[in-house]
Amino acid sequence: MSDDSVNVRPAAGRRVMSPRGADVPAKGFAINPRDPWWARALRSGDIVPISNSEPPSDATQAAPILPSKTEEKK
């Protein structure tokens, strides 16, 4: 991507689709802010800029796997 790319992630509680109709990665991805699709998403708050060193939020981390009730009875 070009030097003017911006790293972004979906805003909390938002489901964001790419121009091709696929869900975007929750942990973040790079965009061209001059692209009309992504410029609109930035303006509306659907995506938010992040720094390269920003740790993922709790919402993007996987939930712990708990045993099912049938496994607990054994």
N, C-alpha and C positions, 0 to 999 in steps of 0.2 A: 504494500500500500504506500501511498505517497507520504511525504514528511508531514503533511497537515492532517493526518489521521488523528482521531480522538478515540480513546478507550471509553466505552460506555457499558452500562448494564441496565436491565429493565428497572423502573422505579418500583418501590415496594407495592405489592398488590396489583401490579399491572402484568398483563399477558401481552407480549409484543411479538408481532409476526414480521418476518422479513418481506421484502417486495415479492419474493417467490412463494410466499405462503407458509413458510416453515417457522416454527418457534425459534426464537433467538436464545443463545446460551445465557443462563441466569448468572453465571460467574463473570460475564463480561466479554466484549468483543470490540474490534476496531471498526470504525466507520469513517467515511468521508463526509465531514459536516456540510460540504457544498452540494451533496446529493439531495435533491428535493424531498425524497422519502424520509431520509434520516434527519434532515433539517426540520421538517414538520414534527417528527417524533421528539426531537430535542425541545422545540418551542412549546409543545403541548405538555411536556413533562412525562411522556411515556418512557423515555430513556433518560438516564442521568450520567454525566461525565464521572469517571473515576480516574485515580492516579494509578500508575503501574505498581506502586508499593502498597496500595490499599488492600487490606486483608478482606476476604469475602465476608459478607454479613452472615449472621446466624440463619437467616432465611434461605441462603444458598447452600448451607452445609447439609449433608445427608442426616436424616433422623436415625437414631440407633435402632437396630433390629432387635425386637423383643420376641421371646419364644411365644408360640401360639398356646392357647388354652389346652389343646390336646397334648402338647409336649409337656406341659407343667404337671399333668395328671399321672404321668408315667413314673 
